[in-house]
């Protein structure tokens, strides 16, 4: 069943609205949200009070002003200029680099911790790349590649989804052994340079919400090196009625589950839900 304004993602119903927009809550009120895209959502997650300017424990990482490298500390400025010496970054047609993109994506996933490492399906990825090509042609997507100047090898790519009032840095994957040459810095710098004339109070780039499932320092990196900031908002969670009581019970065991979640995949997913529940209650 299609639910207007909502998508199913990883057992949850997630709004398709922009981060700064409040979603239509009618599907929550009439219960239609619990059967979305033919799948059973365990909970619905959305946010309110966008960019409220105080720490709520939940945020989106955004940049709404042009990137000024001269404002950085000397060491950070050096890291970015170093990256630009090793890589050329430019927009690509994904279909023309299918095999190279596949290699980058697969090798990037191998570096993920085993407890939440996604399974790589070559055929599914190739279908994704062909879909990306159609989105690029429609003007709603840009794919940037970072190519090693020495031999032209594709070492990383960024997926930039273009929306009306913002753009979403929805994905960035790099080959781990090239991170020592600052391939991530080269990519982000290239992406920001491509939209520098658009960034303002009315148009921002977003790297997504606070990361709960993945152990990553990428958002901290974007803040320190590229001037991104936290746009605080309030996290809201609504559970499928049968799961409200189990969540209340498990909440009191959350510290044990947090420990188990560091090693065991099932508990890792459960601890993410309980961490979000903890944030909601503290708000």
Phi, psi and omega in degrees: 000128177278131177244112184303127177088003182222148174235157174267130178211116173053052177073010182232155172263123184237133181292149178268359179292162176294155180306327183275359181255143176273127184287163174286120184266007179304317179299332175287320183290324181263358176083358183292342184291340185281350172235087187243128181057033180075010182238158183263112178280135179277331178203163175245137182234133177206176182229158175224175176056053183303135175050052186282354172073015171220156188287112178259352185090353179226142185202166166245143177267117185226165170222123183236028175212152181301148179282128180240099184296332181293343180277353182278159171295156186305316183296317181290322177298320179297319182298323181285317179294327175298316180300319182290341175284334183266332189232146166257131180240127177204164180289141183231159167273114187301325182296332181282349182232031187304309183295321179292320177296319178300315180298315179300312184297313182296316181290329176294318181294329180297339180275352179289147172302143186299333185293338176222025179287121180290150174283132180267121178248110185301314183296317179297320180295319179297324176294322177299317182297320178294325176293319177303319182301318180295322179291323176298316180296329180279349179087009181260003182211143171232134174248125178250138177245145175252115184250131179294125184297331184297318185220005178078014181287135174284120184248352179184161177213156176236142181248111184246108179270128185261123177244181185294312185249003181195171172230151189245116174282078193285336183202141171216122181233137179223155174285121188308320184291347178264000178292335178293342175264010176066043179297326178296320179296318179299318181293311182297319178299319179294319179296313181296324179295328182287339182239017186300331182278352183256334185295125182194185177297341182257358180208126184225162172255139186235136176257015177098181182275177177306136181275123178252317184284324188256137177274093184222150176248016186296321180294320175300320179298317179296323179293313186288320188261336187231009173074019172293164179218164177273123172262099184289146176206176182259128177279135178234134178228133174237130184260149169304133190313322182290343184260354182298313181293313177303322178296319178299321179290312182294334180302324180286347178252015190298326182292324174293318180293325176300318180295313179295328181294342178287343185237331189243127186304313181301315180289334177297316179293319180294321180294329177295318178295316182291329176294318177295320177298322178296317179298316180300315183292326179288335178295000000 
